Amino acid sequence: MKYTAGELAKLIGAVVEGDASVELTGVAAPERASSSELIFVDATKHALRAEASAAKCVILPAELKVPGKAVLRAKEVKVAFAKAAALLREASVIANGVHPTAVIAPLAKIASSASIGPYAVIGEDTHIGEGTQIGAHSVIGAGSWIGDNCRIHPRVTLYANVRVANRVEIHAGAVLGADGFGYAYGDGRHWKFPQAGIVEIGDDVEIGANATIDRGSLDDTRIAEGVKLDNLVHVGHNVQIGAHSVVAAQTGISGSSTLGHHVIVGGQVGIADHCKLEDNSVAGAQAGIPTGKTIRSGQVVWGTPARPLEKFKQQYGWFARLPELGMRIKKLESEFEAKLAKS
């Protein structure tokens, strides 16, 4: 897409300074940008990078100046740049039209503007919305519903009856709707507990490569609008994730746990079953949250078992000093034993 600096400023909520007629066709880092690509810097230490760039237009915060450039002045520079990128960059094509090798069940309902890639399989009674693209070798199970303008990358698997809303992006290898890990032990063996629920995905969700989201057991697994799941995230059965929460890579969320809205979960966090992370809470990387624990709204936790960040830092400080403290104790013991020997 192509916009002038003035047009783009209006769309992203910035104020243009200098030549508003500069045409912009993309975004780039300062060192790689051409004259028609937009750049940004958010700190004084990067100002020289912007000044030396071939780019004619730069997004800047209020306190920075870069001479010789058209400036889009924004309060939140990275947010403004992300909005601009969404307008200037055209998404890659996943599929174009319906490929002749695609296998589409007779009762599937495919919108006229939807695209189905090579060797994709579309089951009975599925619904594929307008503008949605289904990548090569993907499998959409019977009774599943996918809304408008979704991007389903290659080799994604949706089991039966998965519900995906609008503008959802699911990256390669993700699996939605597999059975949850639920068993009842009796008579010397594990009996499979019914996994009869479904998976529901809200608008504008993004699901990373090889992520897995299990279907509900007797309830449903629900991911609310705007949630972002990184690669290799596992979401167990009956989990509820509130709007605009983000979960980083290799995190596991066990069954029946609940995350509120705007929750932040770092990489490799382990959340046991029946936990609750309230709205705006934060779990730092590699935190371990034991069964049934509640993280209060706005609280930041770290460590295993997870505890408030300030307490974690205090305890970790003492832990780091253990070798020194151990040497001091050994010295005191030696001195004490020497005194005993003399007495």
N, C-alpha and C positions, 0 to 999 in steps of 0.2 A: 504494500500500500504506500501511497505518497501523500504527505501533508506538508503544508508550510509551517514554519515555526509558530506563526500566529494561530493557525487552525489547531495545531496540536496543543498549544498552551490552554486554549479554551476547553478542550476535551479532557485534559488531565488536571485542571484546576491550578495552573501555574500562571505567572505573570511574565510576559515577554519583554525583554530589554534589548534594544538594538534592532537589527534587520529582521522584521517579522515575515519577510517574503522568502527566506531561506527554505529551500525544499529539502525534505527529509524522507528517506526511503528505507531506513533500517537503524539498527543500534549496534554498538561495538565498544570494545575497550579502547581507551585513548590511543594506544600504540598501533592498533589495527584498523582504526576507523578511516574511511574515505571521507571526502568533503561532504557527502550527503547523508552520513550516518551520525546519529545522535550519541553523545557520550554524557557521562556524569562524573562529578567528584564531590565528595562530602567532607573533605578535611583539607586543611591548609597544606599539609605535606604532599598532597597529590595535585596541587594547583599547577605546578610546572609540567606535569604530564599532560594536562589538558591544554596548556598554552602551546606546547610543542606538537600537539595532535593536528592532523590534517582536517579534522572535523570543524565545520563552521558553526555548530550549535552545541551548547553544553547546558545541562541542568545543574544549578548551583543552589546551595543554601544562602540565607540572607547575608552572612558575614564574609563570603568569599567573592573575589573578583578575578576574572580571567580576561585580560585585554584582547581585543581583536576578534571576539566571538559574539554571536547572538546568544543571549542568555535566557533560559527559562528558569525563573526564580520560583523555588518551591520550598514549602515548610518541611516536608518529609521527602528528601531527595530520592532515596531508594524506591519509595512507593510511587513517586511520580515517574521514575524511570521504568518501573515495572508496568505501569499503566500505558506508558508510551510504547513499550515493546509489544504489548498485546495488540496495539493498533497498527504498528508498523510492520511487524513480522507476520508472514503468512505461514500457517501451520503446514507441516509436511502432509502429503497425501498418503493415507493408509490404504484406501481402496477407491477405485474409480469405476462406477457402474457395477453391474452384477457379473462376476467372472463366470464363464461357462462351466468351470470345474466345481463351482460351489454346489453343495447339496442342500436343497431347500424343500422342506416338507410341504405337501399340498395345502395344508391349512394354516401355514405361516402367513402373517400379514406384514408385508414389507412396504414401507412408504416409497413413493415413486422417486424421491430424491435420495434415498438411502443407497449405500454402496456395500457390496459384499465381495471380499477378496477371494483369491484362489484357494480351493479345497476347504473353505469354511463350511460348517455344518449348522443348519438352522432347523431346530426341531418343530414339531407340531404345536399349533396354537401359540406361537411366539408372536410378539409385536415389536417391530423395528421402526423407530420414528423417523421423521423428516430430517435429512441431512446427516444422519448417523452413518459412520463408517465402521465396518467390521473387517478386521485384518485377516490375512491368510492363516489357514489352519485353526482358526478359532472355532469353538463349539458353543452354541447357544442352546441350552436345554429346553425341553418341551415346557410350554406354559410361561416362559420368561417374558418379561416386558422391559424394553429399552426405549427411553424417551427420545427427544429430539436433539440433534447436534452432538451426539456422544462420539467419542473416539475410542474404539476398542482395538488395541494393537494386536499384532500376530500372536497366535497360540494362547489366547485367553480362553479360559473355560468357565462358563456359567452352567451350574447344575440346573435342574428343573425348578421352575417357579421363582427365580430370582427377579427382584424388582429394581430397576435402575432408572433414576429420574432423568433430568435434562442436563446437557452440557457436562456430562461425566467423562473423565478420561481414565482408562484402565490400561496399564502398561503390560508389556509382554510377559506371559507366563503366569499371570495372576489366576487364582482359582477362587471362585465365589460360590458358596452353597454346598461345600462338602460337609459330610456329617461331623458334628462336634464330637469331642472325646468324652463320651459319657457312658459309664458302666456302673452296674450294681453288682456287688460281690455277694454270692451265696452258693451254698452247695458245692463249695470248693472251686468255683469258677467265676469268671466275669460275664455278666449278662448285659448285652447291649441295651442301654436305655434309649427310648424312642427319640429320634431326631426329626421331629415332624414340623418344625417351624420353617420360616423362610429367611432370606436376607433382603433387607430394604436399604437402598442407597439413595440419598437425597441429591438435590441439584448441586452442580458445581463441585462435586467431590473429585479428587484425584487419588488414584490407587497405584502404588509403585509396582515395579517389576517383581514377579514371584511372591507377591503378597498373597496371603490366604485368609479368607473370611468364612467362618463356618456358619452353617444355617442354625437357626434356633432349635432348641430341644422341644419344649412344649410352648414356649414363647417364640418371639422372632429376634433376630439380630438386626440392629438398626444403626446406620451411619447417617447422621444428619447433614444438612446442607453445608457446603464449604469446607468439609473436613479434608485434610491432606494426610495420606498415609505413605510413608517412605517404602523403599524396596525391602522385601523380606520381613515385613510386619505380619504377625499372626494375630487374628482376632477370633477369640473363642465363641462358643455358642451362647446366645442370649445377651451378648455384650451390647451396651448402648453407648454410643459416642455422640456427644452434643455438638452443636453447630460451631464451625470454625476452629475446631481443635486440630492440633498437629501432632503426629506421632513419628518419631525418627526410626531409622533402620534397625532391624533385628530385635525389635521390641515384641514381647509376647504378652497378650492380655487374656487372662484365663476366663472361663465361663462365668456368666452372670455378674461381671464387674461393670461399673457404670462410670463414664467420664462425662463431666458437665460440659458447658460451652466454653470455648476459648482456653481449653486446657493445653498445656505444652508438655510433651513427654520426650525425653532425650533418647539417644541411641542405646540399645541393649538393656532397656529397662525390663524387669520382670514383675508383672502385676498378677498376683495370685487371685483365686476365685473370690467372688462376692466382695470385692473391694469397691470403694467409692472415692473418686477424685472429683471434688466439687469444682464449681465454676472458677476459672482463672487460676487454678493451681498449677504448679510446675513440679515435675519429677525429673531430676537431673540424670545425666547419663549413667547407666549401670546401677541405678537405684533398684532395690529389691523391696517390694511392697507385700507384706505377708497377708495371709487370708483374712478377709473381713475388715481390714484396716480402712479408716476414712482419712483422707487428706483434705483438710478444711479449705474453704474458698480463699484464694489468694496466697496460700501457703506454698513455700518453696522447700522441697525435701531432697535429700541426697543420701547415698550410702545404703548399705544392707545390714540390718533392716533399715528402711528409710526413716530418717528423722529430720527435724528442721535444720536448714542449712547452717545456721550459726552454731548449733550444737554439734553438727557434723564436723565443721571446721575446727572447733575447739578440741573435740575428741581426736581428730586426725593429727592435730598439732602435737598432742601428747603421744600418740602412737609413733609419730616420726622421731620422737626423742627417746624411745624405749632403749635403743642401744646405749646411749649416753647414760641414762638412768640406771641401766643394768650394770655398767662399769662402776658407777658411783656406789651402788649397793654392794658390789663385790669388794670394793675398796674398804667400805665401812665394816663389812663382815670380817675382812682380814685384820683390820685394826682392832676390832672387838675381840677376835680370837687371840691376838697377840697380847692384849691386856689381860685376858683370862689366864693365859699361859704364865704370865709374870706374877699373878696374884697367888 
